Structures are given as structure tokens and as C-alpha cells.
Amino acid sequence: MNSAQHPSFAVDGLPTKERNWAVAGIWLALLMAVVDSSIANVALPTIARDLQAPAVQSIWIVNAYNLAIVVSLLPLAALGEIITFRRIFLSGLLLFVLASVGCCFAHSVPELALARAVQGFGAAGVMAVNGALVRTIFPAAQLGRGVGLNALVISIASVIGPSLASGILANASWPWLFAVNVPTGAAALLVGFFALPSSPKSGGRLDRASTLLNVAAYGLIFAGLDMLIRGPRFAGAGAILAGFLAGWQLVRRSLPQARPLIPIDLLRVRVFALSIGTSVASFTAQMLAFVAVPFFFQMVMHRSQVQTGLLFTAWPLATGVAAPLAGRLADRHPAGLLGGFGLAMLSFGLVMLASLPADGSTVSILWRLAACGFGFGFFQSPNNRILLGSVPKSRAGAAGGMLATARLTGQSIGAAFAAMLFAITAHGAAFSLWLGAAMAAIGCMVSLSRMTGAPASGKPAAAPL
């Protein structure tokens, strides 16, 4: 079957049967990419010991993957609009699978870090156009449902990642962590090749100068935040300053462009800009909690590492319950209201966690974590729906790229804030939870501000398709 035989672009989604096959390929690839973002974390001590490398060097096995993703999301999203989202998705997926094979045969940390960087570029191809493909596949009236199921897949991946890594390491050597991607990726490629729809090409070329400035801006800021956490801090501050200067140049270059790499045209849409701000605030709160909770449970509440891991599962499980429910509601009710409610619940849950006594019961821990997870899931689906639905379909690639970039930006800021709080106070875990609650509250207010001038239903104001 040649490429001309795959489903064609549909103005308002694919028929049910074709849609089910298409999303199966998308979600299988997304599941694999998200699992791989956390699976190596669990194995770092094992890998460092096996490759006889110091722990500080082994951190780049994780950092190389994340850095490759963050610097390439927006360029790949823009390229998807030029040459179709389908091509970027399948090319990224193929690169991911090939890089996984390279990870299996790495004999040193530098070799493994290089393979992980290539793997990260492949994962970015999947993540950059994932949202745009979901918008293309689902009818406008069911977009919230599709986005909610997307969030459910991510929640499932977050739950199974560490457990899968532990299970593999208990029965096999660390290369098998990456070997499992080969059959999974091959299946996703097969389904995606036959089922993913094509989309109109915008024409034009990728702006190379903007791409280089984007890589410099995000790369330097990401690396600088990491250096602020691990040192040397003076160099980290310098890298962040240089990154902001590159970002300023990128914005200046983008302002007069009709289809800029940094979607200034979309950020001029009030609801889109507010939704990006809400997303950054919420993911900052999430990462502050994700960093703080293990330390809080183990150092303050004296829970074991195994107990901490089992207890924390309540968060993603609750997110998985809330996200599809909120996604369906977002097709009929205002995203600003739903997202505001979700972030209010997240803020409440984090305040309750920070207030836990050292002898708090397991039940008291579980319901607080579940409140956080439910609130986050209830925010995420409506917010993602309005982000994707408030822009012209021809700019869905840029919207999806910004959606993923906002997530990574918030998570990086949250990790940096947590590291600084741990460095300056002995109560860093508790202060991180309080700061996370404050960030969620700010996100709640920004989300509710989207109600001003919003339509009565959950649908955004009409945008040209």
C-alpha cells in the first residue's frame, strides 16, 4: 500500500472506524514516548554501575533526552504544518525506534546519552504534532473527548513507567528497558502508516535562523536551570541570561512574520495566551509537588521508598479518572470554569498535603493525593481542548507545539524552584508544596479570567478552519 492510500484529510474528523485505528497508532506511540521519559530515571544507578560511570555523568542519560525534546518541539510543529503532521509523526516514531536500538548497544555513558538525544528528537516528532492530529481526527463536537482520552493515556504511562522499569530490571539487564520499544514502536508505525490521515500543506520553508535561535534559547535556559540545580550556579545564571537574549531576538524576528516559529500570531488571541499561561502555572505546581512529595513522605513522615511509590500512584490514577470526564464536559461547558475548578482542587490538595502531621494516616495521605490528581486531570483536558480549538485548523501544529512547550517549561521552572528551596531551607519539601499550591491558585485565577467574553458553551469563539 502506498502513502496515497491512507485516509485523507477530513474537514470535521474521521468516521468512527477510521478514527479508532488512527488514535490507536497515536496513543501507542505517545504511551511509549511518555514511558521512556521516566523509565531511565529508575535505572540510572544500575546503568551507572554497569557502565562504571560516576553518578553525575549518568544524569545526562535523562537530560539528553529531555533537552532534545524541548529544543525541537516548536521547529517540528512548524515543519508539520509545512510537510504534513503525518510525515513528522511517522518520521519521529521511526527515529525513536532506531535510536532505541542504539541505546541497547551503547557501551558507555556518552554513547548512551547520544542515543538518548536522538531518541528525544524522535519523541519530539510524536509530541509536537500529537495535539494537531487529535484535532484532525476528532469532530469538533468531540474534541474534548479526544483530548481527555489523550490525557488518560499520558496518566497511564506515568503510572506504569517506574513499575515497568522495576519489573524489567528485576528479570533482565538494563538494555531491555530500551529493547521493549522496538516491537511496540513497530506496531505503532504499522498502524500509523495505514491509519493516520494526511493534512493540507501550508507551503513555504522552515525558517532556519528562527530554528537556531529557538534551539539556543530553550537549550541554554534548560541547561542553565539544570546547572542552577547541580552547579556550577554562576555558569547556570550566565546560560539562562544568554538563553533569554536569544529568545528576545527570536521574538523580534517573529513579530512581522505571518507564520512565525514562535506563534506570536496565536498568542495575540486572548484565550490562547491565557490558556498557555494557565498551563505553565499548573505544570509548575505539578513538578513542585512531584519533586517534594517523595522527600516529604520519607524525611518528614518516615515512610519507606516502596510505600512512597505505592502511595503516590493515587495521583496519576485520579488524573486518569478525571481527564476523560472533564474532556467530555469541555465539549459542552466553558473551559475556563472547568479548569478553574480543577486548579482550585489541586491547590486545596497541595495545601492539605503541606499541612499533614508527621504521623498522618495512610488514608489521609491517599485522599489528599487523589484530590491533587483529580484536580489536575479536571484542569488539563478542558485547557488542552480550548488551546487546540481556539485557533484555525491550519495552525493546529503550532498550537500543539506550544501546548507541549508550555508543559515542559512549567516542569522545568517547577524543578528549579524546588531545587532552590531545598538549597536554602531544611524544610524545602514543605515549602515546595506551599509554593505549588500558590502556583495552582494563580493558574486558577488565570483560568477563570477566560470566562470574560467567553461563549456560553465549552466551545471557543469560532475560528476559521
N, C-alpha and C positions, 0 to 999 in steps of 0.2 A: 504493500500500500504506500503510495507516495504522499507527500505532505499536502497535496491538493485535496486529498480525500478526508481530511479531518474536518470536524464541524466548523461551519463558517460563522463569522461574527453575527450576533443577533442584536437587534435594537433593544429588546427588552428581555434578555435572558434566553436560556436554552430550554427546550422541552424537558420534562421531568426525567426521562430515562437518560438522555444525553447529559443532563446536569449532574445526575448521581455519579456517572462514570467520571466526569470531569473533576468533580470535587474529591472523588476518591483518590485520584492521582495527586491533586494539590495537597490534600491533608496528609497523605502518606509521606510526601516529601517534606512537608512542614514539620510533621512529627519527628522525622529523622534529624532535621536541622536543629530543632529545639533541644532534643535529647542530647545531641552532640555538643551543645553549648555548655552542658553541665556534667556530662559523663566523664570527661577527662579530669575534672576537679577532684573527684573521689579517688582517682587513680594516681594523682601526682606523686605521693610518697612512694608508691610501688614502682612507678616509671623511673623516678629519680634514682632509687636504689638499684634497679636493674641496669640502668644505663650509666651508673656510677657518676652521677652529676650532683652538684650542690643544689639544695632546695631553691635558692634564689634564682638559679638558672632555669630550673624546671618550670617556674611560673610562666615563662614565655610560651610554654605549650598551650596555655589558656589565653594569654594576652595576644599572641599572634593571630589566633582565630578571631577574637573579638575585634582587634584593630583592623583586620582585613574587611570585616563586615561593615564597621562604622564608616570607613573611608570610601567604600564603594557603593553604598546603598543609593544615594541620590544620582550618581552617574549612571548606574544600571537602570534605575527607574526612568531617567530621561531617555536612555537608549531603547528601553522597552517601547516608549511612545514612537520612536523613530523606526524600529525594525520589527515591531510587534512584541507583546508581552509573552506570547507563546515561545518565541525563539529564545528570549532571555531566560525564561523559566527552565526550559529543557537544556539549554547550554549550561546554565548554572548547576543543574542537577547532575548532568554528565560529569562536569568538572569536579563536583563534590565526590562522586563515586570513585573517579580515578585518583583523586587526592587521598581518599580513604585507603586505597591500595598502597599508595606511597607511605602512609602512616604505618601500615602493617610491617613494612620492610625497612623502617628507619633504624639506624644503629647508633645514633647519638641524639642528644637533645637538640642541637642546631638542625639536624636533618628532620627531626620530628616537628620542630617549630616551623620550618619552611613548608613541610607538607600540610601542617595545620593552617598556615596562612593561605595556601592555595585552596584548601578546604573551605576556609572562611569566605573567599571570593565566590566560590560556588554556592555557599549558603546564602550569601547576599543576593545572588541572582534569584533564588527562590523567594526570599523575604521581600525583596524590593518590588516585585510585581504580584505578590500573592493577593494583596488587597484589590488591585486593579482587576485581576482575573475573577475574583469573587464577585465584584460588581458586574463584570461582563456576563457571568454565568447565571446569576440570580436575577429574576424580575425585580423591578424597583420596589414593588409592593412586598417582596420577601427579602429585601436586602438585610434588614435587621436580623432575620432568622439565620441567614448565611454567615453574617459577622459573628453572631452568638455561637454558632457551631464551630467557627474558626477559633474563637477563644476557648471553647471546650477542648479542642484538640491540643492547644497550647498548654492548658491546665493538666491534661492527661500526661503530656510529655514531661511537664515539670515534676509530676508525681513519680513517674516510672524511671526517670533518668538516673538518680542516685541508686535506686534499688536494682536497676538493671546492671549498673556498673559493679555493684557489690556482688551480685549473683555471678556475673562473668568472672570476676577476679577470684571468686571462691572456687571456681572449677577450671579456669584456664589462665593463660598469660595475658598481659595487657594488650598485645596486638589484636586480640579478638574483640576488644572494645570497638575497634575501627573496622574489623572484618565483617561484622554484622551489617554494616552499611551497604555492602556490595549486593547481596540478594534483595534487600529492602529497596535500595536505590534502583536496581534493575527493574523491579516490579513497578515502581513509580514512573520510571522512564517509559516502560511499555504502555502503561495505562495513559500517561500523559500524551504520548505521541499520537495515539489514536483518538483520544477523547477531548483534548484541550482545544477550544475554539481559537481561531485567528482573530485579529483585530485590525482596524484600519491603521495604515502607516501615516504618521504626521509629515514625513519627508524631512529634509534638512540633514544636518550633521551634528554630531556631538561636539559641543564647544570644548576644545582641548585645554585652552587656557583656564576656563572655569573649572574644568575637571581637576587640573593640577592644583589650583587654589583651594578647591574643596578637599583634596587629599591632604594638603599642607595644613589647612585649618583644623579639620577633625583629627587628623593624625597627631599633630603637635599638642592639641588640647587633651586628647585621650592619653597620650604618653605623659604629658605634664601632670595630669591628675594621678596617674599611676606612680610617678616619681614623688609627688607630694605625699602619697601613702607610704611608699617604701624607701624613698630617698634616692639621690640627694635632692633635698627640697628646694634649694636655691635654683638648681637646674630645672626643676619642675616648674617653678614660678616663671622662669625665663621662657620655657617651652609654651606655657599657657599664653603668655603675653604675645609671643610670636604667632601662635595659632589665632588669637583674636585679630591681630593685624592682617593676617591672610584672609580671615573671614570678612573683615571690613572691606578689603579690596574686592573680594568676591561679591559682596552685596552691591558695591559701587558699579561693578561690571554688569550685574544682573538687572539693575533698575531700568535701563532703557530697552531691555530685550523683551520680545513678545513671548518667548517660551524659555525662560531662564532656568539654569540648573537648580539654583535655589529658587523655589517657586514664589517669587515676590508677587506675581500676579494673583496667586491663590491667597497669599497672606493679606492681600488687600480686602478679601472677603471677610467681613467681621466674624461670622460664625465659625469660619475655618480657623482664623487666627486664635480665637478664644478656645477652640477645641484643641489646638496644638498646645496652648499654654496650660490647659487643664490636664492634658496627657503628661506633659513634662512634670508638673507638680505631683500628679498621682504616682508616677513611676519613681520619682524621688522619694516619696513616702514609702512606697513598697520596698525599695532597696535599703533604705534606712532600717526598716523592720527586719528584712531578710538577713542583714549583717548583724543586727543587735540581738535578735531573739536567741540564737544558739548560745551566745555568751551570757545573756540574761538568765536563761534556764540553767546553764551548767555552773556559772560562777555565783549567781545570787540565789537561785532556787535549788542548787545542788542536785540537779537531775543528771543522769548519765548521758553519754553521747547517743546511745541507742534509744533511750527514752526521748531525748530531744528530737531525733529524727522521726520517730513514730508520732509524737505529739504534733510536730509541725505539718504533718500530712493533712491535718484538718483544714489548713488554709487553702491549698490548691483544690482539695475536694469540694469545699464550699464554693470556690470560684467556678468550678465545673458545673455545679448545680445552678448558680445564679446567672452565669453568662448566657446560656440558651434562653432562659426565661426572660431576662432583660432584653435580649435581642428581639424576641417576638413582640414584647411590649413596645419596643422602639419603633416598630412599624406603624403604631397607632397613637403613641403619646410622645410629648416633647422630650428630646434627648437631654436638654438642659435640666429638666426636672428630675428625670430618672438618674442621670449622672450625679446631680447634686445630692440626691438621697443616698446613692451608693457611697459617695465620698464622705458624707456625714457619718454613715455607719462605719466606714473604715477609720475615720478619726476617733469615733467613740470607742471602737475596739482597741485601738492603739493606746488611748488614754487608760482604758481598763487594764491592758497588759502592763503598762508602766506602773500602775498602782498596785499590782499584785504583791501580796506579802511573800516573804521567803518560804513560808510553809503552806502556800496556796495548794489546793487540791487539784487533782488531775482534771476533774470536771470543770473547775473554774478556769483552768488553762484552755481546755478544749473549746468552751463556748466563746471565749474571747477571740481565739484564733479563727474560729468559724465565722464570727461576726466580721472580722477583718477580711477574710477571704470572700464572704458573700458580698460585702460592700464593694470590694474591688471588682468582682465579677459583674455586679449590677451597674457599676460605672462604665466598665470597659466596652461592653457591646454597644450601648447607645452612643457612646463617644465615637467609637470607630465607625459606626453607621453614618453619623452625621458628617464625619470627616470625609468619607468616601462619597456620600450622596450630595454634598453641598457644592460640588464642583462639576464642570462639564465632563461628560464621559471621556472626551478626548484628552482630558488632563488627569484621568484616574491614575495613571502611572506616577505622576508627580505627587498626587495626594497619598498614594500608598507608600511611596518612598519617604515622605515627610512623617507619615504615621510610624514607620519603623524607626526613623531617625529620632523622633521625639521620645520613643521608648528607650532607646539606647542612651540618649542624652540625659534623661531623668535618672536612669540607673547609674550612670557614671557620676553624676552630681551627688546622688544619694550615697554611693560608696565612698566618695571623697569626704563628704560631711561626716559620715560615721567614723572614718579613719582619724579625722582631725579631733573629733570629740573623744575618741579613745586615747589620743595622744595627750590631751590637755587635762583630762579628769579621770579619776578612778571609777567614776560612775558613768562611763561612756555609753554602756548599753542602755541604761535607763534614760539618759539624756537623748540618745538617738531615737528612742521610742516617742518621747515627748516632741522632738523636732518633727518626726514623721507625722504625728497627729496634727501638728501645726500646718505642715505642708498639705495634708489631706484637707484640712479646713479651708485653706486658701484655695485649693482646687475646687472645693465645694462652692465657694462664693463665685469663682470664675465661671463654673458650670451654670449656676443659677442666673448669672448675668446674660446668658444666651437666651433666656426667656423673653428679654426685651425685644419686641418686634418679631418674635418667632411666630410661625403659623400655629394654629390650634392643634394640628395633628403632629405626629412624630416626624413627618416628612419635612425636609428643609425647603426653603424657598426654591421655586423652580429654577433650574439651571439648564442652559442649552446642552443638548446631548451631542 
